[in-house]
């Protein structure tokens, strides 16, 4: 996650938030906006080592990275179809 925090700005992303999220696991979360396009990304590191046995709020099967990518709404340009765009 630290590597993403350092490298994403070099690829045209602005890191707008980095640190523990509001979940029971306090997973590390990085939120960044593209400076070139209208995209935003939310990357969360899910760490199985933080799971509390018997706590359903922290149950995850494996460690991993969750990525949510969001784009701005757009319209297909006049005279084009979705397949052409």
ABEGO torsion letter per residue (X at the ends): XAAAAAAAAAAGBBBABBEBBABAAGBBBBBBBBAABBBBBBBBBBBAAABBBGBAAABBABBEBBBBBBBBBBBBBBGBBAAAX
